[in-house]
């Protein structure tokens, strides 16, 4: 099943690339801008065919794609007869639509995926978890888990732990992790009755520095109509766009890059919140498929689409957002920007992203995240 998950993820990436480029292609054609090439992948050409004035093809490395639009390359010589159909010759609003169309397709794909999940499977209510005895059950096969010894039962809802009221499962996890081998008081709601239970925590079989109780969350499912699902999916994509933007603001800080270097070289353990490359995400997709959690697999694919869509809108050349920033500058100042002057900045951006890619890929290959189980 793991192989199926990886194949699903690879197929979703290729499909997302194709739809992204189709967004640029379709809007450029709509505004009668000349499109010379429509390719999926980079590197050596595997296959191509020409239909009309546009060449369509596949390249060897499916890590992206591109649409060659007349006039967007500052070093390109455009024949005089094509000048009226270049990107630069069109009104600013048309150029803006062509530029954002690629990212918009990612957001639409994410909304469609989430709508299907919410309609067919239901939406997880993360604010009201109940508890069940974990499958792990105990620190060793002969000893009951601390939760079982304390009398915790499936369906108990945690109200407070270690003297602190809790509303989210993450708060329960934090209280357990930080108290290995310590006695702890747990207040639960059992069928409307409040009970105070006492447990002595053990140590996690996966990380002996963390406390272990032997419970896992069971979240309620919210059933939604198709209309409600679309609304909730759109809200979730909006939240994802915001979180992706904030994440990019943190990635290129000295502290984050330093940590990534330490993770990549094995000096630090991998954390769930660390950035992951396509290799790491693919591995997670395989793990989810192995657990037959296909809803979470497609939820991850939706999040991946949101992240990529947001990344393309960053105001940095050569990204779509960089071209949008130039377009905005030209409208505000009334002056044309010579794109050739941005080539050094483009080289710096590509170098920075290349460094990040190498660090994250190295971490995924040599210091992968140790998942529970």
N, C-alpha and C positions, 0 to 999 in steps of 0.2 A: 504493500500500500504506500510505502514511503516514495517509491519510484513514481507512482501515479501522482502524488502531491507535487513532486518536483516538475513532472511533465506539465501539470496543470498550471503551475506558476510560470514556467518558460513560455507556454502557449499564451498566457495572459499578458506577459511582457511583450511578446511579438505583436499580439493583437493591439495592445495599447500604443506601441510605436506606430503601427500602421494607421490607427485611427487618428493619432496626433498629427501625423503628416497629412492625412486626408483632410483634416480640418484646415490646415494652411492651403492645401491644394484646391479644395472646393471653393473656399472664399476668394482665393486669387483668381480662379477661373470665373467666378460669379462677377467679379469686378473687371473682367477682361484684361487681366495682367498675364503676360506671357510666362508660362512655366516650362522650363527646359527639361527638368528631370524630376522624377519621383522615385526615390530609392529607399529600400529597407535595409539597414545594416551599413557598415563601413568596410573599407579595405578592398581587396580584389573582387572584381565583378564575377558573380556566379552565373547570372542570367539577366538578359535585358531584351526588351522589344520596344519599337517605336510606333506610337499611334498618333498620327497627326504631327504636331510640333513637339510633343512631349515623349521623352524616353522613360520607360518604366523598368525597374529592375531590382534584383536582390544582390547583396554583397556578402562577403564571407563571414563577417563578424556582426551578429545581430545584437549589438549593444546600442543601437540608436537608428536613426534614419535621417533623411533630409529631402527637402523640396528645393530645387534650384529655381529661384524666381528671378527673372530678368531685372538687372539693375541693383540687386541687393549686395552683390560682391563689389567692394570699392575698386578692385583691381581688374574687373571685367570690362572688356571693350564691347559696347552694345552697338550693333549696326544702326544707322540712322533710321531705317524703316521701322525698327522696333522701339524707338524712343517713346512714342505715344503710349506704349503698352508696358513700360517699365514700372517697377514698384514706386520709384521716386516721383513719377509723373502723376500719380493718383492723389486724390484729396486725402488729408490727414486722417479723417474718420474711417475711410476705407482701409488705409494702411494699418490703422490700429486694430480693426476687426480681423484682418489677416494675421496679425501678430498674436493676438490673444486666442485665436480660434483653436490652436493646438492644445493649450492648457485647458480651455473650456471643455474639450472632449474628454479629458481625464476626469474632470469634475462630474460630467454627465455620466460617464461609465461608473464612477463610484456611487452616484445616486441610484443608478439602475441596480447595481449589485446589492446595495443596502436595502433598497425597496423590496427586492426579491427575498432577502433574508428575513426582513421584518414581517413580510406577508406570509411566507411559507413556513418559517421556523418560529418566528416570534422574536421580540426584543427582550434582551436580558435586563432585568431591573437590578442594576448594580448597587442601588441604595438600600436594599432590604435583603441582605443575605441571611440564610439560615445555615445551620451547621450539620454536617454528617460525619461519622467516623471515617477517617481516611482509609483508602485501600492499603496503605503501608501498614497500618494497624499497630505496629510496635517497633521498638528499636531493634529487637531481635525476634526471631520467630517464636520464642518461648515465653515472651513477656508481653502482657497487654500494654497498649499505649497509655500514656498519662491521662488522656481524655476519658478512656474507658474506665480506668481506675477511679477517676473523679466522679463518674456517674453521668457524664455528658451523653446525650442520646441524639440520634438523627432527628432533625426538625427543631432542635433547640436554637433559639435566636439569641445571640450575644447582645446584652444590653450594656454591660460594663466589664472591664477587665483591668486588674491591678489597680482598682480604685478609680479608674477613669471611664466615663461614659464613652461609648463608641457608636458611630453611625455607619462606618464603612469597613469592609473586610480588610483593607490595607492597614487600618488602625489595629485590628486584631493581630494581623501578621507582625506588625512592628513590636507590639507588646510581647509577643511570644519569642521573636528572634533575639531580643535584647536581654532575655532572662534565662539562659541555660542553667539547669540544675537548681533553679530557685522555686520556692513555693509561690503560688499565685492564686488569687481569688477571682472567680469568674461568676458574674451574675447573668443568668439566662432567663428567657421567657419560654415557658413550656406550656403550650395550650392555654395561654392567658395567665398562668401562674408564675410568679417570680421566684426563682430559686437561686441561692448562693452556694456555689460549689467550690471546693478547694482542690488544687492539683499541684503536684511537684513536677516541674518540667524536666524533660530529658534533654538530650542533644540530638540534633538532626542527623540522620544517617548520611545525608548528602553533604553537609557542612557542619563539622563538629563544633564550630564556634557559635552556631546558632541554636537557640532554644527549640524544643520540639514538644508539641502537645498531642498531635495525631488527629487533627481535624482538617476539613477542607470545606470551602463554601459551596452552597447550593443556592443559586439565584432563581428568583421567580421569573417566569416568562410572561411578557405582556403581549397579548394578541392584538394586532392592528389590522384595520381594513386597508385596502390598497391606497385609498386617499390619505389616510393617516400615516401610512408607511412612507409615502412620498414626502410628506411634510417633515417627518422625523429624520428621514435620510438626508434631506436637504439641510436641516439644522446640523446634523452630525458632520456633513461635509464642510459646512461653514466653520464649525469648531476645529475641524482638522486643518483647514487652511490657516486659521489663526495660529494653531499650535506648531504647524510646519514653519511658518514665518519666524516664530520665536525660537524654534530649534536651530534654524540657520544662523540666527544672531549669536547663538552660543557655540556653534561648531568651530568657528574660526578664531576663537579666543585662545590666548597662549596656554591657559590652564587645560582646556579641552584637548588641544593638539599635543600638549605634553603628556596628558593621560593616555591618549591614543597611542603615542609612541611607546609608553611603558607597557600598555596592553599588548601591542604588536610584538614587542620583544620579550614578552613573558614575565615582566617585572611586576605586573598587576593582574589580578583576576578580572575576567570579563563580567560586566554588569548588564542587566536587561536593558537599562536605559542608554547604553553605549550605541553609537551609530553602527549600522550593519551594511555590508555590501550585498550585491545581488546573490553572492554565494551563501552568505549567512541567512538571508531571507529565504532562499531556496531550500536550505537545510531545515529551517523552521517549517516551511510548507510541507516538506516530507514528514517531519515529526507529527504535524497536525493530521495529515492524511493517515499516518500509521495509527493514530488514536481514533481515526474515523470521525474527527471533528471538522467536517467539511464546512460547516457554517463559519467557524472561526477562521478557516483557511481562506474563504472568500471575503470575510471581513478584513483579513490582512491584505488581500489583493486590492480591496477598495482603498484601504489606507495608503498602500503603495502608490496608487494612482493619484491620490490627493497630494502626496508628497512630491511626486514628479511634476505634477501640474503646477504646484507652487514654486518649485525650484526653477522652472522655466520662466517664471515671471520676475525673478530677482533682477534688479536694475543693473545688471552687469553684462558687458559684451563678452562673448557673442550670443548670449541667451536672448530669447524673445523679449524678456523684460529690459535688456540693455537697449534693444532697438526701440522699444516703447519710450524709454527714458530720453533717447536722442530725439525722438519725434516730439515729445513734450517740450524739450528744450528749444527746439526749432519753433514751435508754436508760440512759446512765451517770449522769445527774443526776436523772432522774425528773421533769424539768420540760419543759413544752411550749415550743417556740420559736415566737414570733410572726414568721411569714415576712415580714410587712410591714416589719419592721426590717432585713431583709436586702436590701431593694430598692436602697439606695445602694451596697452592696457589689456587687450584681448589675450595676448601671450601670457601676461601675469595671471589673469584669471584662470586660464587653462592650466598653468603650472600649479596654482594653488589647489584646484580641483583634482589635478593629477596626483599631487602629494597626499591629499585626503583619501583618494581612492586606493593608493598603495598601502597607506596605514591601515585603513579599515579592512581591505582585502587580506592583508597579512594577519590581522587579528582574527579574522574569520577562518583562515587556513591553519594557523599555528596555535591560536589560543581561543578556540570557539567557546561560546557560552555554554556553561554546564546547566542543562535544563533539569528540572525535577524528574524523578523517576528512575 
